[in-house]
Amino acid sequence: MDRTVLVTGASGYIAGFAIQQLLREGWQVRGTIRNLARSDEVRGWLGVNANQLPLFAADLTSDAGWAEAASGCTHMLHIASPIPAAAPKSDDELVVPARDGALRALKAAKAAGVTRVVLTSSTAAVTYGKGQIDRPFTEADWTDETHPDTYAYVRSKTIAERAARDWMQANGAPMEFVTINPGLILGPVLGRDFSTSLEALKKLLEGALPGLPRLGFPVTDVRDVADAHVRALTHPGIDGGRFLVAGEFLWLEDIARILKAELGPKARKVPSIKLPDFLVKLSALFDPTVKMVLPELGRARAVDSSHVQTVLGVRLRPAEETIVDTANSLLETGIVKA
Ligand code: NAP
């Protein structure tokens, strides 16, 4: 039987790499986007035509279009979910589309006879709300979204994954379900509309940060994340599985050092001095982007990604390669002016 996969949020960063890999591997691929007026733009980034990537309009917040998009599909990658650049006014701005959109996608998949859905969750659903833990997080860990160390995006991903798993438990069989839980994603960009997750690196290269706050994250490569999604679609015996995909935890200070060492003059605007916590807290009073990341200040959240490597055979790139490729891509596309 032909394998046809619906990729939701085809305009997104991870989705672009997943679609390209799926097409290379011979899948029939279709996608959803919010606004069909962007179809040519999205296909242009991906270097595909309308036959290779039929697009359907579907919004996470509305029932319209989901049944039509899923009809005839054997598999689904449910990737779409909002990632804000600044703290939203209320949790519902993120929680409602993330949770209700996941349930809409699952219901449409089940009605269409899809055999397996792979949903993009996040380390946000794993590594928060526990205080400081001195061991790497694993797939057995769940974020406690009621803890003050969480924020709206973290809560949206946790609530959405839980709701999806609860729905699958009650209604899913025989459809199978797997989640991929990536860390903060970097990597080359396909177009000028890139994910919010690249903002920190962009700001470093542009010299937009006065110094280096004590912020860090597990560096994760978009190409590895896409690979994990594609493998999870067909790997046998993983129904219900949860796969962390996150590389080495690095502080911004480490990332700045790598940029300066590897990019030379192109990294001349990257700061070298450390920014004390009190200054970061002060600037959060005026800057909503800084306010959103305050719970991350000084927090190292290392993740054990051995499961995805041993079970799915995904090879995670070294963080240094990801950082250098991201920076070069931001410079080559003109997103960052050297
Ligand atoms: P992205 O480029 O911002 O992609 C997000 C996608 O979701 C876009 O296609 C966006 O459509 C779509 N979307 C947002 N709100 C929507 C709505 N109401 N209805 C329909 N579509 C909507 O970000 P990404 O990095 O590829 O993220 C994709 C997934 O990975 C998300 O589930 C995210 O939570 C997860 N994730 C990302 C990271 C990371 O560091 N980037 C890490 C862990 C997990 P528009 O183009 O129309 O806005």
Residues whose N, C-alpha, C, O or C-beta is under 5 A from the ligand:
A	BS01	NAP	G9 A10 S11 G12 Y13 I14 A15 R34 A58 D59 L60 T61 I79 A80 S81 P82 I83 P97 T120 S121 S122 T123 P182 G183 L184 I185 F194 S195 S197
